[in-house]
Structures are given as C-alpha cells and as structure tokens.
Amino acid sequence: MSVELDRGHAVIVFDGVCVVCNGWVRFLLRHDRRAHYRFAAMQSESGRALLISHGLDADDPVSFLLIEEGVAWTDTDAIVRVLSGLGGAWRIAALLRVLPRGLRDRLYRWFARNRYRIFGRYEHCAIPTPEQAARFLP
C-alpha cells in the first residue's frame, strides 16, 4: 500500500494501543494550533505501510516515526523536531540536542520497551472525535 501524504503536513506514526502514545497524540492535538501534524496508528494500514517503507519493523513498536517534507525522522530526533515545530516556548526542546543522540535514543528505547509494563495498554486503538478525524490517516 502506498500512502499519499498531504503537502504542508507532517505525519506521525504512533502506537495506537499505547497509553503514553495516545496521551502524546492528545497533547499534540491540543497544542498544534496550525494543524500541521497528521497521525497514523501503527496498527492501521497506512501506519504499517509508512513504517515498512522507512525500514522500521511494523510489529515492533519501539520507534517513533515523523515524516516531514519527505524526510523520515525517528526516535528522539523526531520527538525534538515535533516539539520544536509547535513553535512558541516549545522551541526550547531543541536544547535536548546538546545530549548525544546515542544517549537520548538509548533512554528513549528503554522507555519504549517498558511503557506497556509501566503505563499499560489499551485493548483497541482510540477512536478520534469527529472534529479530529480528518487529522488521522486510515
């Protein structure tokens, strides 16, 4: 399956059954005033296709994927880019880049591998509200 990405919008692929990931998406829906970000659960057809097309294992939800302007960003580079992209005070997140990426990504991957055990998981992907639905890929 090929996924068409809207020009001017970035896509975030997230784990749709992860409690923390869903909280992250709700945070972005609230703070992304320009509606720049679109979302695809990794359990959806488009989410799986995007992960696979960028060399990530669609069955191992430890990577965070951002696709922006045709470039794929993963893990902490993606998170910092998303936060900075919100503008305003969120741009301070760029300071996280002073930490070596290897260290940031190791910490992120430890968290990602343990998030279900620490925070739990949902049985099913959350369903967006009708107002939010246009921001989610099928």
C-alpha positions in Angstrom: 0.0 0.0 0.0 1.3 3.4 -0.9 0.4 6.3 1.3 -0.2 9.7 -0.1 1.0 12.5 2.2 -0.6 15.9 2.1 1.8 18.7 1.2 2.4 21.1 4.1 1.6 18.5 6.7 3.8 16.1 8.6 2.7 12.6 9.6 3.4 11.0 13.0 3.1 7.2 13.2 2.3 6.2 16.7 1.4 3.0 18.7 -2.4 3.2 18.8 -2.8 0.9 21.8 -0.1 2.6 23.9 -1.4 4.7 26.8 1.6 7.0 26.7 1.5 7.3 22.8 -2.2 8.2 22.9 -1.5 10.8 25.5 1.2 12.3 23.3 -1.3 12.4 20.3 -3.9 14.2 22.5 -1.2 16.6 23.7 -0.3 17.4 20.0 -3.9 17.8 19.0 -4.3 20.4 21.8 -1.1 22.3 21.1 -0.7 22.0 17.3 -2.6 25.2 16.6 -1.6 25.2 12.9 -2.9 21.6 12.5 0.4 20.7 10.9 0.6 17.2 12.2 -1.4 14.2 10.9 -1.5 10.9 12.7 -1.4 7.2 11.7 -1.7 4.4 14.2 1.0 1.8 13.5 -1.9 -0.8 13.6 -3.6 0.9 10.7 -2.9 0.1 7.0 -1.3 3.5 6.4 0.8 3.4 9.6 2.1 -0.1 8.8 2.9 0.9 5.3 4.8 4.1 6.4 6.8 2.1 9.0 7.8 -0.6 6.5 8.6 1.9 3.7 11.0 3.7 6.1 12.8 0.5 7.1 11.1 0.1 10.5 9.5 -3.1 11.9 5.7 -2.6 12.0 5.4 -5.4 14.6 8.0 -3.9 17.0 6.6 -0.6 18.3 9.7 0.9 19.7 10.4 3.6 17.1 8.7 6.9 16.8 8.4 8.0 13.2 7.9 11.5 11.8 7.7 12.1 8.1 8.1 15.8 7.3 8.8 17.4 3.9 9.7 13.9 2.5 12.2 13.2 5.3 11.8 10.5 7.9 12.9 11.3 11.4 12.9 8.6 14.2 13.2 8.4 17.9 14.4 11.4 19.9 15.3 13.4 16.7 11.6 13.1 15.7 10.3 14.0 19.2 12.5 17.1 19.4 11.5 18.1 15.8 7.8 17.7 16.6 8.0 19.7 19.9 10.1 22.5 18.3 7.6 22.5 15.4 4.9 23.6 17.7 6.5 27.0 17.9 6.5 29.4 20.8 8.1 28.2 24.1 8.1 24.6 22.7 11.1 25.5 20.6 13.2 25.2 23.7 13.0 21.4 23.2 15.7 21.9 20.6 18.1 22.2 23.6 17.8 18.4 24.0 20.1 18.1 21.0 23.0 19.0 23.2 22.8 15.5 24.6 24.4 12.9 22.3 21.8 11.3 20.1 23.1 7.8 21.1 22.4 8.5 24.8 19.0 10.1 24.0 17.9 7.2 21.8 19.1 4.6 24.3 17.0 6.2 27.0 14.0 6.5 24.6 14.3 2.8 23.6 14.4 1.7 27.2 11.3 3.7 27.9 9.6 2.4 24.7 10.3 -1.2 25.5 8.9 -0.8 29.1 6.0 1.5 28.5 3.3 -1.2 28.5 4.6 -2.6 31.7 4.8 0.8 33.4 1.7 2.5 32.0 -0.4 -0.3 30.5 -2.1 -0.5 27.1 -5.5 -0.3 25.6 -7.2 -3.3 24.0 -8.1 -1.3 20.9 -6.9 1.9 19.2 -8.7 5.0 20.4 -11.3 6.5 18.0 -10.8 10.2 17.2 -13.7 12.6 17.7 -15.4 13.7 14.5 -13.5 17.1 14.8 -10.2 15.2 14.9 -10.9 12.5 12.3 -9.6 14.5 9.4 -6.1 14.5 11.0 -5.9 10.7 11.1 -4.9 8.5 8.2 -6.8 5.3 7.6 
